[in-house]
Amino acid sequence: MRMILTAMVTALAVSACATKYQDMGFTGGVAAHQMANDLYRIEARGNGYTGRNVVQDYMLLKAAETTKSTGHTHFTVVDQGDASSTAAMVTPGSAQTNFIGRSAYTTYTPATVTPIFKPGADAYIKVLTVPNGQQPPAGAISADEIIQFVGSRVKRG
């Protein structure tokens, strides 16, 4: 019973550890790397407590912020890919022996393996400027709209 209670408390404490929107670090985050004058690689990584949709939001928000910081208004996604990974957490087994009189009774708890999914996404974006009043090219995404709609739901580190 004590073991179950400890596991529940640990799970509750760790559930607050989902990757927040931050620079890339040990628990994940986002990064932008300039590849050419108007081309950037955007990387977003989460840990085992971060949802896939959250990482996709991080990637879009970083693309929009990169677009704005370079003086542009829109971006297009040139290429994108899934950069998710999996890991395993192994909890060791145990054996406990109790003696009653001259008899020994052993209780064995087997090891457990828990798979951990770490979502990740990469994209190459091309930044561009669309003058006021002009129609953006097909597939162009407004950086201001992404910052407004996606930025409002993102948890920052």
Beta strands, then each sheet from edge to edge (+ up, - down):
strand 1: 29-36
strand 2: 39-45
strand 3: 74-82
strand 4: 85-91
strand 5: 94-100
strand 6: 103-109
strand 7: 112-118
strand 8: 120-128
strand 9: 141-142
sheet 1: 1+ 2- 8+ 3- 9+
sheet 2: 4+ 7-
sheet 3: 5+ 6-
end
